[in-house]
Amino acid sequence: MDSEAGVDDAMIVKHREDLKGGPHHRALAAGESYRLLVRGDGVGFSIVDFTMEPGRVATLQYKNHIETNYIVEGTGTLEDLDSGRSHEIRPGMMFTLDKADRHRVTCKTRIRIVVVFVPALVGTETHDETGSYPIL
């Protein structure tokens, strides 16, 4: 097995805790991000394990990616900043941002989200001033 990439001949295997402090781990203003699958893994999409702490607010707009979110734990509010509609965030909820949707997530309790990005992230991206990831 190639221990650096976590890849063997049959499958890709990674552990979140092994990414801590490395290039695919990010402490962001809104929370903490572990990029489990990245462009270099060659599957065409990324999977991110993202955690937000209570009281944090993230205003985002992914102009270069489609983003799907699955809430594993926690509560909060999702606001569509263009339509003004809001949705309660709770475990089992999925939401997809597929039209460069401007949105805001407000965290009430600790939220843990599994996020899928298409196209795949390189893994070292940070949000720009509009809350978007650039294409690297």
C-alpha positions as CSV (number, residue, x, y, z in Angstrom):
1,M,0.0,0.0,0.0
2,D,1.1,3.5,-0.8
3,S,0.9,5.0,2.7
4,E,1.3,8.6,1.7
5,A,-1.8,8.6,-0.6
6,G,-3.7,5.9,1.2
7,V,-4.1,4.0,-2.0
8,D,-3.5,0.4,-2.8
9,D,-4.3,-1.6,-6.0
10,A,-7.9,-2.1,-5.2
11,M,-9.3,0.9,-3.4
12,I,-8.6,4.3,-1.7
13,V,-8.6,4.2,2.1
14,K,-8.0,7.2,4.3
15,H,-8.7,8.0,7.9
16,R,-9.7,11.5,8.9
17,E,-7.4,11.6,11.9
18,D,-4.4,10.9,9.6
19,L,-5.0,14.2,7.7
20,K,-4.9,16.5,10.8
21,G,-2.2,19.1,10.3
22,G,-1.4,18.1,6.7
23,P,-2.2,19.9,3.4
24,H,-5.7,18.4,3.2
25,H,-6.7,19.7,6.7
26,R,-7.9,23.3,7.0
27,A,-8.9,25.3,10.0
28,L,-11.3,27.8,8.4
29,A,-13.1,30.9,9.8
30,A,-16.4,28.9,9.9
31,G,-15.0,25.6,11.1
32,E,-12.6,22.7,10.4
33,S,-12.3,20.8,7.0
34,Y,-10.8,17.4,6.2
35,R,-10.5,16.8,2.5
36,L,-10.8,13.0,2.3
37,L,-11.0,12.7,-1.5
38,V,-9.2,15.2,-3.7
39,R,-8.3,15.7,-7.3
40,G,-5.1,13.7,-7.0
41,D,-7.2,10.6,-6.1
42,G,-8.5,10.6,-9.7
43,V,-12.2,9.9,-9.0
44,G,-13.6,13.2,-10.3
45,F,-15.2,14.5,-7.1
46,S,-14.1,15.4,-3.6
47,I,-15.5,14.3,-0.2
48,V,-15.0,16.6,2.8
49,D,-15.7,16.1,6.4
50,F,-16.6,19.6,7.7
51,T,-17.4,20.6,11.3
52,M,-18.9,24.0,12.4
53,E,-19.0,25.1,16.1
54,P,-22.0,26.8,17.7
55,G,-22.3,30.5,16.9
56,R,-20.3,30.3,13.7
57,V,-21.7,31.8,10.5
58,A,-20.5,31.0,6.9
59,T,-21.6,33.0,3.9
60,L,-20.6,31.2,0.7
61,Q,-21.2,31.0,-3.0
62,Y,-19.5,28.3,-5.0
63,K,-19.1,29.7,-8.5
64,N,-16.8,27.0,-9.8
65,H,-18.2,23.9,-8.0
66,I,-21.4,22.0,-7.4
67,E,-21.7,21.2,-3.7
68,T,-23.8,18.6,-2.0
69,N,-24.1,18.6,1.8
70,Y,-25.4,15.8,4.1
71,I,-25.9,16.8,7.7
72,V,-24.7,14.1,10.0
73,E,-25.2,15.9,13.3
74,G,-26.2,19.3,14.7
75,T,-28.7,22.1,14.1
76,G,-28.8,25.5,12.5
77,T,-30.2,27.5,9.6
78,L,-29.6,27.5,5.9
79,E,-30.5,30.7,4.1
80,D,-30.8,31.2,0.3
81,L,-29.5,34.8,0.0
82,D,-31.1,35.3,-3.4
83,S,-34.6,34.0,-2.7
84,G,-34.7,34.8,1.0
85,R,-35.9,31.3,1.8
86,S,-34.5,29.6,4.9
87,H,-34.4,26.0,6.0
88,E,-33.8,24.3,9.3
89,I,-30.6,22.3,9.4
90,R,-30.9,19.0,11.2
91,P,-29.4,15.5,10.9
92,G,-30.5,13.6,7.8
93,M,-30.9,16.8,5.7
94,M,-29.3,17.0,2.3
95,F,-28.9,20.2,0.3
96,T,-27.3,20.8,-3.1
97,L,-25.9,24.1,-4.4
98,D,-25.9,23.7,-8.1
99,K,-26.4,27.2,-9.5
100,A,-23.7,29.2,-7.7
101,D,-26.3,29.7,-5.0
102,R,-25.4,32.4,-2.5
103,H,-26.1,31.0,0.9
104,R,-25.5,31.4,4.6
105,V,-25.2,28.7,7.2
106,T,-25.7,29.7,10.9
107,C,-24.7,27.1,13.4
108,K,-26.8,26.6,16.5
109,T,-25.3,23.4,17.8
110,R,-22.1,21.7,16.6
111,I,-22.8,20.7,13.0
112,R,-20.9,17.9,11.2
113,I,-21.4,17.8,7.4
114,V,-20.2,15.3,4.7
115,V,-19.7,17.5,1.6
116,V,-19.2,16.4,-2.0
117,F,-17.6,18.8,-4.5
118,V,-17.6,18.5,-8.3
119,P,-15.2,19.1,-9.9
120,A,-12.8,17.7,-7.3
121,L,-10.9,20.0,-5.0
122,V,-7.1,20.0,-5.1
123,G,-7.4,19.9,-1.3
124,T,-5.4,23.0,-0.4
125,E,-8.0,25.6,-1.5
126,T,-9.2,28.4,0.7
127,H,-12.3,30.6,0.2
128,D,-11.9,33.8,-1.7
129,E,-13.6,37.1,-0.7
130,T,-16.9,35.9,-2.2
131,G,-16.9,32.7,-0.3
132,S,-16.0,30.6,-3.3
133,Y,-13.1,28.2,-4.1
134,P,-11.1,29.0,-7.1
135,I,-10.3,26.4,-9.8
136,L,-6.7,25.4,-9.1
